[in-house]
């Protein structure tokens, strides 16, 4: 079972590691709102990976078919959210030392990245492809639960690692660099949002 857990952790880490909009959000929140908001954001993303991996591993084809069938509206929502967060980042002026976020803010950080990660239902297909190739040769409910737990751990460990690195660098970043980072992350998030909206439009045109 330890091998299954390790395999799941590696899969979760590999799926989460590519730098995308969720990683940008996690980095920006760590810089502007503090370490706790960054960790909460990563926890939300890891939860979404866990849910999508569970759908793929447990064979909930009806759910995955529904998600893929409604990919247009899911991407529209995700694209709009990214654009809103990007615009907000452009006009955000960060404090040199971020105050400790409130409980409400931490919950908000968790829920928004959970929603953002869920706005890409293609992740289900990624997990289906991974599992069909080499993961579930001896599929039992117990091994599946262990595997899914490993995926959650691996995904969260990546975001925790990312948050800790950014938190460590935070004290070495000047106020000017921090504001510049806000602007860059804002434009990047808007770019991801436009790409997401464009992919939704292309989905309608070609499917």
C-alpha positions as CSV (number, residue, x, y, z in Angstrom):
1,X,0.0,0.0,0.0
2,X,3.0,2.3,0.6
3,X,3.9,1.9,-3.0
4,X,0.4,2.8,-4.1
5,X,0.4,5.9,-1.9
6,X,3.8,6.9,-3.3
7,X,2.6,6.4,-6.8
8,X,-0.5,8.5,-6.1
9,X,1.7,11.3,-4.6
10,X,3.9,11.4,-7.6
11,X,0.9,11.6,-9.9
12,X,-0.7,14.4,-7.9
13,X,2.6,16.3,-7.8
14,X,3.1,15.9,-11.5
15,X,-0.4,17.0,-12.4
16,X,-0.2,20.1,-10.1
17,X,3.3,21.1,-10.9
18,X,2.9,22.8,-14.3
19,X,2.7,26.6,-13.7
20,X,-0.8,27.7,-14.6
21,X,-3.4,30.2,-13.4
22,X,-3.9,28.4,-10.0
23,X,-0.1,28.6,-9.3
24,X,-0.1,32.3,-10.2
25,X,-3.0,32.9,-7.9
26,X,-1.3,31.0,-5.1
27,X,2.0,33.0,-5.6
28,X,0.2,36.3,-5.7
29,X,-1.8,35.6,-2.5
30,X,1.3,34.5,-0.7
31,X,3.0,37.7,-1.6
32,X,0.1,40.1,-0.9
33,X,-2.0,38.3,1.7
34,X,0.5,36.1,3.5
35,X,1.5,32.5,3.8
36,X,-1.8,31.3,5.2
37,X,-3.8,32.5,2.2
38,X,-1.3,30.8,-0.1
39,X,-1.6,27.5,1.8
40,X,-5.4,27.7,1.7
41,X,-5.3,28.3,-2.0
42,X,-3.1,25.3,-2.5
43,X,-5.4,23.2,-0.4
44,X,-8.4,24.2,-2.6
45,X,-6.5,23.2,-5.7
46,X,-5.5,19.9,-4.2
47,X,-9.1,19.2,-3.2
48,X,-10.2,19.8,-6.8
49,X,-7.5,17.4,-8.1
50,X,-8.7,14.8,-5.5
51,X,-12.3,15.2,-6.7
52,X,-11.5,14.8,-10.4
53,X,-9.2,11.9,-9.7
54,X,-11.9,10.2,-7.7
55,X,-14.4,10.6,-10.6
56,X,-11.8,9.1,-13.0
57,X,-10.7,6.3,-10.7
58,X,-14.1,5.2,-9.4
59,X,-15.6,5.2,-12.9
60,X,-18.3,7.9,-12.5
61,X,-18.7,8.1,-16.2
62,X,-22.1,9.9,-15.9
63,X,-20.4,12.7,-13.9
64,X,-17.4,13.0,-16.2
65,X,-19.7,12.9,-19.3
66,X,-21.8,15.7,-17.8
67,X,-18.7,17.8,-17.0
68,X,-17.3,17.3,-20.5
69,X,-20.7,18.0,-22.0
70,X,-20.9,21.3,-20.2
71,X,-17.3,22.3,-20.7
72,X,-18.3,25.5,-22.5
73,X,-20.1,27.0,-19.6
74,X,-17.6,25.8,-17.1
75,X,-14.8,27.4,-19.1
76,X,-16.8,30.6,-19.5
77,X,-17.1,30.9,-15.7
78,X,-13.5,30.1,-15.2
79,X,-12.3,32.6,-17.8
80,X,-14.5,35.4,-16.4
81,X,-13.1,34.7,-12.9
82,X,-9.5,34.8,-14.1
83,X,-10.1,38.1,-15.9
84,X,-11.8,39.6,-12.7
85,X,-8.9,38.4,-10.5
86,X,-6.4,39.7,-13.0
87,X,-8.0,43.2,-13.2
88,X,-8.2,43.2,-9.4
89,X,-4.5,42.4,-9.2
90,X,-3.6,45.3,-11.5
91,X,-5.2,47.8,-9.2
92,X,-4.1,46.2,-5.9
93,X,-1.6,48.0,-3.8
94,X,0.1,45.6,-1.3
95,X,1.3,46.3,2.1
96,X,5.0,45.8,2.7
97,X,4.1,43.4,5.5
98,X,0.8,41.6,4.9
99,X,-1.5,41.4,7.9
100,X,-2.7,38.0,9.1
101,X,-5.8,37.1,6.9
102,X,-9.1,36.6,8.7
103,X,-10.9,33.3,8.8
104,X,-13.3,34.5,6.2
105,X,-10.5,35.4,3.9
106,X,-8.8,32.0,4.3
107,X,-12.1,30.2,3.5
108,X,-12.5,32.5,0.5
109,X,-9.0,31.7,-0.7
110,X,-9.8,27.9,-0.4
111,X,-13.1,28.1,-2.2
112,X,-12.0,30.3,-5.1
113,X,-9.0,28.1,-6.1
114,X,-11.2,25.1,-5.7
115,X,-13.7,26.6,-8.1
116,X,-10.9,27.7,-10.4
117,X,-9.4,24.3,-10.6
118,X,-12.8,22.7,-11.1
119,X,-13.3,25.0,-14.1
120,X,-11.0,22.8,-16.1
121,X,-12.9,19.5,-16.4
122,X,-10.4,18.2,-18.9
123,X,-8.4,17.2,-15.8
124,X,-10.8,14.3,-15.6
125,X,-9.6,13.0,-18.9
126,X,-6.0,13.4,-17.8
127,X,-6.6,11.2,-14.8
128,X,-8.5,8.7,-16.8
129,X,-5.6,8.4,-19.3
130,X,-3.1,8.0,-16.4
131,X,-5.2,5.4,-14.6
132,X,-5.9,3.4,-17.7
133,X,-2.2,3.2,-18.6
134,X,-0.6,2.0,-15.4
135,X,-2.3,2.8,-12.1
136,X,-5.2,0.5,-11.5
137,X,-4.0,-2.9,-12.6
138,X,-5.5,-4.5,-9.4
139,X,-8.4,-2.2,-8.7
140,X,-10.0,-2.5,-5.3
141,X,-11.9,0.1,-3.3
142,X,-9.1,0.2,-0.7
143,X,-6.2,0.6,-3.1
144,X,-8.2,3.3,-5.0
145,X,-8.8,5.2,-1.7
146,X,-5.0,5.0,-0.9
147,X,-4.2,6.1,-4.4
148,X,-6.5,9.1,-4.3
149,X,-5.1,10.0,-0.9
150,X,-1.7,10.0,-2.4
151,X,-2.8,12.2,-5.3
152,X,-4.2,14.7,-2.8
153,X,-1.0,14.6,-0.8
154,X,1.2,15.1,-3.9
155,X,-0.8,18.0,-5.2
156,X,-1.0,19.7,-1.9
157,X,2.8,19.2,-1.3
158,X,3.5,20.9,-4.5
159,X,1.5,24.0,-3.6
160,X,2.9,23.9,0.0
161,X,6.4,23.8,-1.4
162,X,5.5,26.7,-3.8
163,X,4.0,28.7,-1.0
164,X,7.0,28.2,1.4
165,X,9.5,29.3,-1.3
166,X,7.5,32.4,-2.1
167,X,7.0,33.2,1.6
168,X,10.8,32.8,2.1
169,X,11.5,35.2,-0.8
170,X,8.8,37.7,0.4
171,X,11.1,39.3,3.0
172,X,13.8,39.9,0.3
173,X,11.4,41.6,-2.2
174,X,11.2,45.4,-2.2
175,X,7.9,47.2,-2.3
176,X,8.6,48.3,-5.9
177,X,9.2,44.7,-7.0
178,X,6.0,43.6,-5.1
179,X,3.9,46.1,-7.0
180,X,5.5,45.1,-10.2
181,X,4.7,41.5,-9.4
182,X,1.1,42.4,-8.9
183,X,1.0,44.0,-12.3
184,X,2.7,41.1,-14.0
185,X,0.5,38.5,-12.3
186,X,-2.6,40.6,-13.2
187,X,-1.7,40.6,-16.9
188,X,-0.9,36.8,-16.8
189,X,-4.2,36.0,-15.1
190,X,-6.1,38.1,-17.7
191,X,-4.1,36.3,-20.4
192,X,-5.1,32.9,-19.0
193,X,-8.7,34.2,-18.7
194,X,-8.8,35.2,-22.4
195,X,-7.3,31.9,-23.5
196,X,-9.9,30.0,-21.4
197,X,-12.7,32.1,-23.0
198,X,-11.2,31.5,-26.4
199,X,-11.0,27.8,-25.8
200,X,-14.7,27.8,-24.9
201,X,-15.6,29.6,-28.1
202,X,-13.5,27.1,-30.2
203,X,-15.2,24.3,-28.4
204,X,-18.6,25.6,-29.7
205,X,-17.2,26.2,-33.2
206,X,-15.7,22.7,-33.7
207,X,-17.9,20.5,-31.5
